[in-house]
Amino acid sequence: MRRILPERSIRALGALTVALTLAGLVTAAPAHAAAGPDLRVTATAGQGRWLPNDEIPLDVTITNVGDTKAEGVKGEVWMFSGPYFAVRPDAWGDLYNRGAGTSFAPGESRTYRLRGTVSTLAQGDPVFRVRVIGSAEADESDNDPEVTVGLVPAGTTDRVAGHLYGDADHNGLPSPGEDLAGVEIRLRSGGPGVIERVATTDGSGRFTFDAVPVDRYYSVNFDSFPEGWVNPGFGPLRVDGAGQHTALEIRAGRPLTDSLQASARLDKPSYAVGGIATGTVTVTNISDRRLTGLWAGCDPAGEGVHLEMPSGQWGDFDPAKQAGVLAPGQRVEFKVSGKVPHKSGYTGRAHLTCYIASGADTSGPLAQAAGKVPGKRVDERGQLWTDKNGNGRPDTGEGVPNTTVTLVTEDNKLVSLTRTDATGFATFPQVGVGVYRLRVAGQWRTVGDTTAYVIAPPYRLGDWYQQVVPG
């Protein structure tokens, strides 16, 4: 709850206190406990370089110095000046001022850790009172301590600078000759009023951003990255004027595919839905260094057509362990089994696809194998088209009519033959789901990928479109 005490009210309270003091009505607190409940409250804000939306800690200590139990004790913030210091209602716990309140026995003391936020630096530091009071307070004079939260001054800027290197020798440190020059780095703030700065690494791999406005979140992205290096994915950065990001060392690594090879094979050419398929995954360290923290992640795209494999089949290479080790030249084989998923009956394929990673580095090789899953039959429709206007997409009037099209297996066996209509569309009737190739007869030849994925509803991808040119 936000309550502002008018300045004249504060002055009036001060004058009244002076008058009572002169009249001898205000005396020092007695040495013994006050009669009735008497809460004494202190409050301290955490020190730090606080920015908008930071969760700023506020410790509130409440002690009942009276001789009677305090009931219905509640707390709230009364603002004096600066930006509003917002404390979430649930942060108050049993002190929440819209609840029943809590109680304190005589002599009992408790400390509450609250957290508050501000939304701007433009209004200076927030100054407020934390007011805690019970239902029958004997003395309210020490119930509302004043608190000032020190924010980073408005307009503060900082410097972000560092060095980008490619760790060719894998020692985790920059070495001579590893500087990466000519890489564009983008520093982008978060939230409303987005600020983006761009810098390019010089010949020694160094970059600088000057006069960067403070913000609790800056993303760091790299463009024009040299081929063969893995984007380091550095950041985010908190920029608060403390100068903690003036000598960054950002490491780019080589992909794990430089050091690892992986392959997979299945035990059968085809399977039934719900059946068990067993695969062999082979991983080889082709580098001259010891590799650690290795693990295997399967079904990377979550498409539902990969074998449903229970955990516990990978030993130290299990994703939960990430403790695989391979010496230079060492090879290891894994036998893994999984159930052919229901969706495979609609796509005609069951896949074993696993990537090999090291810790957070997922740039390793893929081990892939697929088996056929005889399933549903569907009419497969598509269009032959030629790009008359050169815009790279099929438009009205670009269909190729009266042309023979064939559907063949991946080993070039004929499955179905049909002919396009006046608009270039053709339908292969009742084709078994699976992966095929398109072939065109006559004066035309195909352009690009000729793969046709025959998939049954509700997973069907839509009509196929095959571009052709005069052949």
Secondary structure, 3 states (H helix, E strand, C coil): CCCCCCHHHHHHHHHHHHHHHHCCCCCCCCCCCECCCCEEEEEEECCCCECCCCCEEEEEEEEECECCCEEEEEEEEEEEECCCCEECHHHHHHHECCCCCEEECCCCEEEEEEEEECCCCCCCCCEEEEEEECCCCCCCCCCCCEEECCECCCCCEEEEEEEEEECCCCCCCCCCCCECCCCEEEEEECCCCCCEEEEECCCCCEEEEEEEECEEEEEEEEECCCCCCECCCCCCEEECCCCCCCCEEEEEECCHHHCEEEEEEECCCECCCCCEEEEEEEEEECCCCCEEEEEEEECCCCCCCECECCCCCCHHHCCCCCCEEECCCCEEEEEEEEECCCCHHHHCEEEEEEEEEECCECCCCEEEEEEECCCCEEEEEEEEECCCCCCCCCCCCCECCCCEEEEECCCCCEEEEEECCCCCEEEEEEEECEEEEEEECCCEEECCCCEEEECCCCCCCCCEEEEEEEC
